[in-house]
Amino acid sequence: MSGVLGGAAHAAAVLRWGRVNYRVPAMRRLLPTILLLMPLFAYAGEPPPAARQEIDHLVTYLKNSGCQFNRNGSWYGPDKAVDHINEKYQYLVKRDLVGSAEDFIARAASESSLSGKPYLVKCGASAPQPSGPWLKAELEKFRRERH
C-alpha cells in the first residue's frame, strides 16, 4: 500500500484506517523534546536586554507620572494606560515587532492601532500632548543619565 499512496499520504491513510503505524512510536519519543523546547520559542520575539530595560523604564515612568492618558477620545489614569500599552506590547512581542524602545514607542504607545488616532498625555494643568514625543523625550533623558 505504501507504494500506491506514498510517504505522507500513506501515514494519513494508516491513521485513518486504523492500521498499525510504525511512525507513531517515533513521534511519541520526540514529544518530550518538543515540549521542552516550546518555552524557548515563546521568548523568540523579546527585544534585547538593553531595549527591554528602556521599555521597562518608560512603562514605569508612565505609571508613576500621575498623568492622564487619552485613547480614542477617552481619558484614563496611568494604571489603565499601562495595562493597555502592556497588552499591545505583548501582542507585538509575539510577532517579533519590537526590537528597540523606539519600536515600542512607535508601535505600542503612540497611537491607536484601530483608529490611527494619536494617544495624548495630560500632566496636571498642562495642555495635552502626543504621547510619542513625550515618551521619546523621557527615553533620551534616561539614556543621558545612564551614561
PyMOL commands that set and color helices and strands:
alter all, ss='L'
color gray80, all
select helices_A, chain A and resi 2-5+7-17+23-42+49-65+78-94+101-108+131-146
alter helices_A, ss='H'
color red, helices_A
select strands_A, chain A and resi 68-71+74-76+120-122+129-130
alter strands_A, ss='S'
color yellow, strands_A
deselect
rebuild
show_as cartoon
